[in-house]
């Protein structure tokens, strides 16, 4: 194993907050691997603490509590045939009190390794710039809140809300950070999170609900105000409590006077309009911020990170409404990519190694061996039937063209919250009935949720108004008018789609599958959604895939590598 191996860790949280998105990455010369704890402990948005632990935040953290990070570290080390002794540097972000977790890492690795702490927003910035194709880029980080500092005058803690950076080769320079306390003013990500709570929906659901709204109920109401040319903060409608777990409604403004009742239809106009309002203002303020960032840098390349970076609708509008000509967002733009950013920062900035990695695909996980797959299938012999196929591509393409819904498991797992062709549920994009079946019968989610197209890159302009590659499903584009009735299962109510482009270099097996479907149907794309059931993480292992397939009664066939699986 070569020298200068960096372990990047996003630990599970701190005793004073809500932990989430524990993840780990390892970077060395020609080495990159990463995983999020939720894929291993099967807890959605996992903080990394052991299953069943009620009090996740204890001052005295023990090795028993540290299970999520250990699972991730072990996974990554095994993936690149590494041992603890090979790790030369650990980098963690600065959110909360990490010392107990750092102590446990030392115990676990059985060596006293140098540890560097980096600011939360700088870790975000590193996670996008250092794997981008750009030698120079403007960087914007926008999330609910990052690291903290104490205001010298008031004595109160203030938190990072959004930050501007300039990335050049191995360096990332801070240009500006918006700071605010958590009781009075929150940033763009915090505002979006507050509206999620009011609506009782996750961020992706709010984004999907927004096109059903018209905004008419809130035409005269403004969520955000600009405190300066580049400080955009939440208006005083919603005030969080100290634990950030609940919020109180400001009595000076009763426009948001109730939480949505779970029995209410989210498509009721008042709720759809609320989703429309927050989404449209996020887009407006992100465009404004990015125009200000361009004014400060005059650089044509833009990198985005932070939870708001997963807002694929806003991302495309930024590209269309700012002077930036090129955009890059890595697929784990939220806190799920902090460990990744820490590893890249350690390797390139702390250790000074020349950049040697461009993220053209998200397949940073493990490839499971044939022995593991066969042993898994044999362990379910009383529940499934499986056969080996000599031509899995053409066979599966025929299944899709015949209207079957396929669980598709290939190669290394994807890093981030999107299934990008290796841990996917796939089907024919021409059938609305199949889309509804996946949403309602398989994934148990709202019927109005959009599903995405995976399209061969060379045909994307024939179907969508998009000039850019979109390998990570982070740009939403308008569909061409003449294609709306051709592929209705992947077109949202506003005639848009969250596009994933595929070329053969990124994922040969998946590209060949889509190409084979194209030969059969004349349609160079398929419907792709994540391989998971409601409120569960995306499957990671062959065992996860088989277990999920058995429970998802409406899924017709499971394909794992070259094996075709059906139920008994």
C-alpha positions in Angstrom: 0.0 0.0 0.0 1.4 3.4 -1.0 2.1 6.3 1.4 -0.2 9.2 2.3 -3.5 7.4 2.7 -6.2 9.8 4.0 -9.3 8.7 5.8 -12.1 11.2 5.7 -14.9 10.8 8.3 -18.2 12.5 8.9 -19.1 11.3 12.4 -22.5 10.7 13.6 -23.2 14.1 15.3 -22.6 15.7 18.7 -24.3 15.7 22.1 -26.2 18.9 21.3 -27.7 18.3 17.9 -29.4 15.9 15.5 -26.8 13.7 13.9 -27.3 12.4 10.4 -25.5 11.1 7.3 -22.5 9.4 8.9 -20.1 8.6 6.0 -16.5 7.7 5.3 -14.1 8.0 2.3 -10.5 7.0 1.7 -8.2 8.7 -0.8 -4.7 7.8 -1.9 -2.7 7.8 -5.1 -5.0 6.2 -7.6 -7.4 5.2 -4.7 -10.8 6.5 -4.0 -13.7 4.7 -2.2 -16.6 5.9 -0.1 -19.8 4.7 1.7 -22.6 6.1 3.8 -23.5 4.4 7.1 -27.2 4.0 6.0 -26.2 1.5 3.3 -24.6 -0.7 6.0 -26.7 -0.4 9.1 -30.0 0.0 7.1 -31.1 3.1 9.0 -32.2 5.9 6.6 -30.0 9.0 7.0 -28.1 7.1 9.7 -26.2 9.1 12.3 -24.0 6.0 12.8 -25.0 5.1 16.3 -26.0 1.5 16.9 -29.5 0.3 16.1 -32.0 0.7 18.9 -30.0 3.4 20.7 -32.6 5.9 22.1 -30.1 8.5 23.4 -27.9 9.1 20.4 -26.1 12.0 22.0 -24.0 11.2 25.0 -21.0 13.1 26.3 -19.1 9.8 27.0 -19.1 8.1 23.6 -17.9 4.5 23.7 -16.8 2.0 21.0 -20.3 0.5 21.3 -21.8 3.7 20.1 -19.3 4.2 17.4 -20.6 1.3 15.2 -21.6 3.3 12.1 -18.2 4.9 11.5 -16.5 1.5 12.2 -18.8 -0.2 9.6 -17.9 2.4 7.0 -14.2 2.3 7.8 -14.1 -1.5 7.6 -16.1 -1.4 4.4 -13.7 1.1 2.7 -10.6 -0.6 3.9 -11.7 -4.0 2.6 -12.8 -2.5 -0.7 -9.2 -1.4 -1.4 -7.4 -4.3 0.5 -6.1 -1.9 3.2 -5.3 -2.4 6.8 -5.4 0.1 9.7 -1.7 0.5 9.7 -1.8 1.9 6.2 -3.8 5.1 7.2 -1.5 8.1 7.5 -4.0 11.0 8.1 -7.5 11.4 9.4 -9.6 14.5 8.4 -12.9 15.3 10.1 -15.2 18.3 9.9 -15.6 20.7 12.7 -19.3 20.3 13.6 -19.8 19.8 17.3 -17.5 18.1 19.8 -15.7 15.4 17.8 -13.0 14.6 20.4 -14.7 11.5 21.9 -15.2 10.2 18.4 -11.6 11.0 17.5 -10.5 9.1 20.6 -12.5 6.1 19.5 -11.0 6.2 16.0 -7.5 6.1 17.6 -8.5 3.1 19.7 -10.1 1.3 16.7 -7.2 1.9 14.3 -4.7 1.0 17.1 -2.3 3.8 16.3 -1.9 7.5 17.0 -2.6 9.1 13.7 -2.5 12.8 12.9 -6.0 14.2 12.8 -6.9 17.5 11.0 -10.2 19.2 11.5 -11.6 21.3 8.7 -14.6 23.6 8.7 -17.9 22.1 7.6 -18.3 24.4 4.6 -14.7 23.9 3.5 -15.3 20.1 3.6 -18.3 20.7 1.4 -16.3 22.9 -1.0 -13.5 20.3 -1.2 -16.1 17.6 -1.9 -17.2 19.3 -5.1 -14.1 21.2 -6.4 -11.4 18.6 -5.9 -13.2 16.0 -8.0 -14.5 18.4 -10.6 -13.0 18.6 -14.1 -12.1 22.3 -13.5 -8.6 23.7 -12.7 -10.4 26.9 -11.5 -13.9 27.3 -10.3 -16.2 29.5 -8.2 -17.7 27.4 -5.4 -21.0 28.1 -3.5 -21.9 26.1 -0.4 -25.5 26.4 0.8 -27.0 24.3 3.5 -29.0 24.5 6.8 -26.0 25.4 8.8 -22.4 24.5 9.2 -19.6 25.2 11.7 -19.9 27.8 14.4 -18.0 30.7 15.9 -18.7 32.9 19.0 -19.7 36.5 18.3 -17.2 38.7 20.2 -19.8 41.3 21.0 -22.9 39.3 21.8 -21.2 36.1 23.1 -23.7 34.1 21.1 -22.7 31.3 18.7 -23.2 32.0 15.0 -23.3 29.4 12.3 -22.2 29.2 8.6 -25.2 29.6 6.4 -23.8 30.0 2.9 -20.2 30.4 1.7 -18.4 31.5 -1.4 -15.0 30.1 -2.3 -12.6 30.2 -5.3 -10.9 26.9 -6.1 -7.6 27.0 -8.0 -5.6 23.7 -8.6 -4.9 22.5 -5.0 -6.2 25.5 -3.2 -9.6 26.7 -2.0 -9.8 30.3 -0.9 -12.7 31.5 1.2 -14.3 34.7 -0.2 -17.3 35.2 2.0 -19.4 33.4 4.6 -22.9 34.5 5.8 -23.0 34.0 9.6 -26.1 34.1 11.8 -27.4 32.8 15.1 -29.9 29.9 15.1 -32.6 31.6 17.1 -33.4 34.5 14.8 -32.2 34.0 11.2 -31.6 30.9 9.1 -30.1 30.4 5.7 -31.6 29.0 2.5 -31.3 25.3 3.6 -32.8 26.1 7.0 -35.8 27.7 5.4 -36.3 24.8 3.1 -36.1 22.4 6.0 -38.6 24.4 8.0 -41.1 24.2 5.1 -40.4 20.5 4.9 -41.5 20.2 8.5 -44.7 22.3 8.0 -45.6 20.1 5.0 -44.5 16.9 6.6 -42.5 16.0 3.6 -38.8 15.3 2.8 -36.9 17.8 0.6 -37.3 15.8 -2.6 -41.0 15.5 -2.0 -41.3 19.2 -1.6 -39.5 19.8 -4.8 -41.8 17.2 -6.5 -44.9 18.8 -5.1 -44.0 22.4 -6.0 -45.1 22.2 -9.7 -48.6 21.4 -8.6 -48.8 24.8 -6.9 -49.5 28.2 -8.4 -48.2 30.4 -5.6 -51.4 32.5 -5.6 -52.0 32.3 -1.9 -48.6 33.8 -1.2 -48.2 36.3 -4.0 -47.7 39.2 -1.6 -45.5 37.3 0.9 -41.7 37.2 0.8 -39.8 34.4 2.7 -36.3 35.8 2.2 -34.8 39.2 2.6 -31.3 40.3 1.7 -29.3 41.7 4.6 -26.5 42.8 2.2 -25.5 42.3 -1.4 -24.4 38.7 -0.7 -26.1 37.8 2.5 -29.5 36.2 1.8 -31.2 34.9 4.9 -34.6 33.7 6.0 -37.3 36.3 6.9 -38.8 36.2 10.4 -41.6 33.8 9.7 -40.2 30.7 11.3 -38.1 30.6 14.4 -36.4 27.4 15.5 -36.2 26.3 19.1 -32.9 25.6 20.7 -32.9 21.9 19.9 -33.6 22.4 16.2 -36.1 19.6 16.4 -39.3 21.7 16.4 -40.2 25.2 15.3 -42.5 27.9 16.6 -44.6 30.1 14.4 -43.9 33.8 14.7 -47.1 35.4 16.0 -46.5 38.5 13.9 -47.3 36.5 10.8 -49.9 33.8 10.7 -49.5 32.8 7.1 -48.1 29.4 8.2 -50.4 28.8 11.1 -50.7 25.0 11.1 -48.7 21.9 10.4 -50.1 19.9 7.6 -52.4 17.2 9.0 -51.1 13.8 7.9 -54.7 13.0 6.7 -54.7 16.1 4.4 -54.1 15.6 0.7 -50.7 17.3 0.0 -52.2 18.2 -3.4 -54.7 20.5 -1.7 -53.9 23.9 -3.2 -52.7 25.5 0.1 -50.0 22.9 0.6 -49.0 22.7 -3.1 -48.8 26.5 -3.1 -46.6 26.5 -0.1 -44.2 24.0 -1.8 -44.3 26.2 -4.9 -43.5 29.3 -2.8 -40.4 27.9 -1.0 -39.1 26.2 -4.2 -39.5 29.3 -6.3 -37.8 31.6 -3.8 -35.0 29.1 -3.3 -34.4 29.2 -7.1 -34.6 33.0 -7.1 -32.1 33.4 -4.2 -29.7 30.8 -5.6 -29.7 32.5 -8.9 -29.0 35.8 -7.1 -26.2 34.4 -5.0 -24.6 32.7 -8.0 -24.7 35.9 -10.0 -23.0 37.7 -7.1 -20.4 35.0 -6.9 -19.7 35.4 -10.6 -19.4 39.1 -10.2 -16.8 38.5 -7.5 -14.8 35.9 -9.5 -15.5 36.3 -13.2 -14.8 32.5 -13.5 -17.0 30.6 -15.9 -17.0 27.3 -14.0 -19.3 26.7 -11.0 -19.2 24.0 -8.3 -22.1 23.6 -5.8 -22.2 21.8 -2.5 -24.4 21.6 0.6 -27.9 20.2 0.9 -29.4 22.8 -1.4 -27.0 21.4 -4.1 -29.4 18.4 -4.4 -32.1 20.7 -5.6 -31.9 19.7 -9.2 -34.6 22.1 -10.4 -32.6 25.1 -9.0 -29.3 23.8 -10.4 -30.6 23.9 -14.0 -32.1 27.3 -13.5 -28.8 28.6 -12.1 -27.1 27.4 -15.3 -29.7 29.0 -17.5 -29.8 32.3 -15.6 -26.2 33.2 -14.7 -23.1 33.8 -16.7 -21.6 30.5 -15.6 -21.0 28.2 -18.6 -20.1 25.0 -16.8 -21.5 23.5 -13.6 -20.4 20.5 -11.4 -22.2 19.0 -8.5 -21.0 15.7 -7.0 -23.8 13.2 -6.2 -23.5 13.3 -2.4 -23.7 17.1 -2.3 -25.4 17.1 1.1 -23.7 16.0 4.4 -23.5 12.5 2.9 -20.5 13.8 1.1 -18.6 15.4 4.0 -16.3 12.4 4.6 -15.5 12.4 0.9 -14.7 16.1 1.0 -12.5 15.6 4.1 -10.5 12.8 2.4 -10.0 15.0 -0.7 -9.0 18.0 1.4 -6.5 16.0 3.3 -4.9 14.5 0.3 -4.7 17.6 -1.9 -4.4 20.5 0.6 -2.9 19.1 3.8 -0.5 16.7 2.0 -0.2 18.7 -1.1 -0.7 16.0 -3.8 -1.5 17.1 -7.3 -5.2 16.5 -8.2 -5.5 13.1 -10.0 -9.2 12.3 -9.9 -12.2 13.6 -11.8 -15.6 12.2 -10.7 -17.1 11.0 -14.0 -19.3 8.4 -12.2 -20.5 7.7 -8.7 -19.6 4.0 -8.4 -17.3 4.2 -5.4 -18.6 1.2 -3.5 -17.8 -2.5 -3.4 -18.2 -5.0 -6.3 -19.5 -8.2 -4.8 -17.9 -11.4 -5.9 -19.6 -14.3 -7.7 -19.0 -16.4 -4.7 -20.9 -14.0 -2.4 -23.7 -13.7 -4.9 -24.1 -17.5 -5.3 -23.9 -18.0 -1.6 -26.6 -15.4 -1.0 -28.9 -16.9 -3.6 -28.4 -20.4 -2.1 -29.3 -19.0 1.3 -32.8 -18.1 -0.1 -33.4 -21.4 -1.9 -36.7 -21.9 -0.3 -38.0 -18.5 -1.5 -36.5 -17.9 -4.9 -35.5 -19.6 -8.2 -32.4 -18.4 -10.0 -30.8 -19.1 -13.3 -27.6 -17.9 -15.0 -27.9 -16.0 -18.3 -25.3 -15.9 -21.0 -26.8 -12.7 -22.4 -28.2 -10.8 -19.5 -28.4 -7.5 -21.4 -30.6 -8.6 -24.2 -32.8 -10.8 -21.9 -33.4 -7.9 -19.5 -34.0 -5.4 -22.3 -36.7 -7.8 -23.6 -38.3 -8.0 -20.1 -38.4 -4.2 -19.9 -39.9 -3.9 -23.4 -42.5 -6.5 -22.4 -43.7 -4.3 -19.5 -41.9 -6.0 -16.6 -40.5 -4.2 -13.6 -36.9 -5.2 -12.8 -34.7 -4.9 -9.7 -31.3 -4.2 -11.2 -28.1 -4.9 -9.2 -24.7 -4.5 -10.9 -21.1 -3.7 -10.1 -20.2 -1.2 -7.4 -22.8 0.8 -5.5 -23.3 4.4 -6.0 -22.2 7.1 -3.6 -25.0 9.5 -2.7 -28.8 9.4 -2.5 -29.5 8.6 -6.2 -29.6 5.2 -7.9 -27.6 5.6 -11.1 -27.9 2.3 -12.8 -26.2 -0.2 -10.4 -28.8 -0.3 -7.6 -32.0 0.6 -9.5 -35.6 -0.4 -10.2 -36.1 0.0 -13.9 -38.9 -0.3 -16.4 -40.4 0.9 -19.7 -40.8 4.8 -19.7 -43.8 4.6 -22.1 -46.2 3.2 -19.4 -47.9 5.5 -16.8 -49.3 2.3 -15.3 -45.8 1.0 -14.5 -44.9 4.3 -12.9 -48.0 4.2 -10.7 -47.3 0.6 -9.8 -43.8 1.5 -8.7 -44.9 4.5 -6.7 -47.9 3.0 -5.0 -47.4 -0.8 -4.9 -43.6 -1.2 -4.7 -42.2 1.8 -3.1 -45.3 2.8 -1.1 -45.0 6.5 -1.8 -47.2 9.3 -3.2 -48.6 8.8 -6.7 -47.6 12.3 -7.7 -43.8 11.7 -7.2 -41.8 11.9 -10.4 -39.5 9.1 -11.6 -36.4 9.8 -13.7 -35.1 8.8 -17.1 -31.7 7.3 -17.8 -30.9 8.3 -21.3 -28.0 7.6 -23.7 -26.0 10.8 -23.9 -26.0 11.1 -27.6 -29.8 11.2 -27.7 -30.5 13.6 -24.8 -31.1 16.6 -27.0 -33.7 14.7 -29.0 -35.9 14.4 -25.9 -34.9 17.2 -23.5 -33.9 20.8 -23.6 -30.5 20.3 -22.0 -27.0 20.8 -23.5 -25.0 19.6 -20.6 -24.2 16.1 -19.4 -26.1 15.1 -16.2 -24.5 11.9 -15.0 -25.7 12.3 -11.4 -29.3 13.2 -12.0 -28.9 16.7 -10.6 -30.3 18.8 -13.5 -34.0 19.0 -14.3 -34.8 19.8 -17.9 -37.9 20.5 -20.0 -39.0 17.6 -22.2 -39.5 18.3 -25.9 -43.1 18.8 -26.7 -43.2 16.0 -29.3 -41.9 13.5 -26.7 -44.4 14.2 -23.9 -46.8 11.4 -25.0 -43.9 9.1 -26.0 -42.3 8.7 -22.5 -45.1 9.9 -20.1 -43.8 7.8 -17.2 -40.7 9.9 -16.7 -42.4 13.3 -17.4 -43.5 15.4 -14.4 -46.7 17.5 -14.2 -44.8 20.6 -15.4 -43.3 18.7 -18.4 -39.9 18.3 -16.9 -37.7 15.4 -16.0 -34.7 14.9 -13.7 -32.3 13.6 -16.4 -29.5 11.1 -16.0 -27.2 10.9 -19.0 -25.2 7.8 -19.6 -22.2 7.2 -21.8 -20.4 3.9 -22.3 -17.3 5.0 -20.4 -19.3 5.8 -17.3 -21.2 2.5 -17.1 -20.8 0.0 -19.9 -23.4 -2.5 -18.7 -26.1 0.0 -18.0 -25.4 1.8 -21.3 -25.6 -1.4 -23.2 -28.9 -2.3 -21.5 -30.4 1.0 -22.6 -29.0 0.6 -26.1 -30.5 -2.8 -26.4 -33.9 -1.4 -25.3 -33.5 1.3 -27.9 -32.9 -1.4 -30.6 -36.2 -3.1 -29.6 -38.4 0.0 -29.1 -36.7 3.1 -30.7 -36.6 4.7 -27.2 -33.0 5.4 -26.0 -34.0 5.7 -22.4 -35.5 3.7 -19.5 -37.3 4.7 -16.3 -34.9 4.5 -13.3 -35.6 4.8 -9.6 -33.7 3.8 -6.5 -33.8 0.1 -5.5 -35.4 0.5 -2.0 -38.8 0.3 -0.4 -40.4 3.2 1.5 -38.3 4.8 4.2 -35.4 2.3 3.6 -31.9 3.1 2.3 -30.9 1.9 -1.2 -29.8 -1.7 -1.2 -26.1 -2.3 -0.9 -25.5 -6.0 -0.8 -26.9 -9.0 -2.8 -28.6 -10.0 0.4 -30.3 -6.6 0.7 -31.4 -6.9 -2.9 -32.9 -10.4 -2.5 -34.7 -9.5 0.7 -36.1 -6.3 -0.8 -37.2 -8.2 -3.9 -39.0 -10.9 -1.9 -41.0 -8.2 0.0 -41.7 -6.1 -3.1 -44.4 -8.4 -4.4 -45.1 -6.3 -7.5 -41.6 -6.3 -8.7 -41.4 -8.9 -11.4 -37.8 -10.0 -11.7 -34.5 -9.4 -9.9 -31.3 -9.3 -11.9 -28.0 -9.6 -10.0 -25.0 -9.5 -12.3 -25.8 -12.4 -14.7 -28.4 -14.1 -12.6 -32.1 -13.9 -13.1 -34.2 -14.4 -9.9 -37.9 -15.0 -9.5 -39.9 -15.9 -6.5 -41.1 -19.4 -5.7 
